[in-house]
Amino acid sequence: MNKYGNTRIDADGITFDSKAEYARYQELVLLERAGEISKLRVHVKYPIIVNGKLVCNYIADFTYFEGGREKVEDVKGVRTAAYRIKAKLMQASLGITIQEVTA
């Protein structure tokens, strides 16, 4: 257990940061099998570069395609200050809006 009270889970060769993240993964796997989403990926790293300099990396919990559009999801129990800044940087530098799934 970490400082936010979540428990890590190892499943399908992946380490999930929380039970909620693992539960969302299971939902997305079912959606992919049903053909509602495609190209599901877990823990995708996005370098955030501003003025040619690497500011930080954002690691998305999940990415997938739905209706021909890429979706980036993060399962959130706590919206930390670092997360809020990275979410704004993702939007400003890459044009990606993170979809939050509440735990």
N, C-alpha and C positions, 0 to 999 in steps of 0.2 A: 504494500500500500504506500502511496506517496502523499505529499502534503495536501493534495486536493481530495484525498479519500478514495481514489479509484484504485482498482486492482487490475494489474496487467494480466492479459490472457494470451497464451500461445496456442494457436490453432491453424491448421492448414499451412503450416510452415511460416506463419506470420505472427509477429508480436503486436497485439493491439494494446493501446494505452488504457483501455477501460472496457468494462462489460457493455456499456452503451455503444462504444465503437464497434465491438465485435457483433452485437445484435444488429447494428445498421449494416455491417458487412454481409451478414446472413440474409437480410432483406434484399440487398442489392444483388447478391448472387441469384436469388430466386427471380428477381426482375430480369436479370440477364438471361437466365434459362427460359423465361417466358417470352423473350424477344422484345421486351419493353425498353431495355437499355442495351448498349453494347460497349465493348472495349473497356470493361471495368479494370481499373488499376488501383493499387493500394500504396500509400505513402510516396506520392510523386513529389519530387523536389523541383521547386521553381527558384532559380536565382533571380534576385531583385537587383537590377543594375540601374543606377542613377548617374547620369553624366559620365558614363563609361566606367564607373566604379561599382564593384560588388558591395552593396550595402548589407545584405543578409540573404538568407535562404528561407523560403517558406515551404514547409512540407505539408501537402494536402493529405487529409485522411483518405479521400477517394476522388478519383476522376472517372468519368464515363461519358458516353454519348447518348443523348436522348433527343429524338426528333431531329437528328442531324447536327445538334449543337453540343459542344463540350460543356460539361458541368463539373464544377470543382466543389467538393463538400468537405466540411469540417464538423465533427461531432463535438459539441461544446457543453461542458458542465459549468465551466467558469470562463468568462471572457477576460483574460488577463490584459494588462496594458500592452505587453509585447504583441499579443495576438491582434489587438485593435489597430496597432500601428502597422503590422504586417499586412492586415486586410486592406488598409487604406493604400499602402504601397503597391499591393497586387493590382488594385483598381487603377491607380494613377500611372504606374509604369507598364503594366501588361494588359490593362483593360479587362481584367478578370474579376468578376464579383464572386466572392465565396458564398456559397449557400450554407447557412448554419443549420445544423440539426441539433436540437436541444436534447440533452441527456435526461 
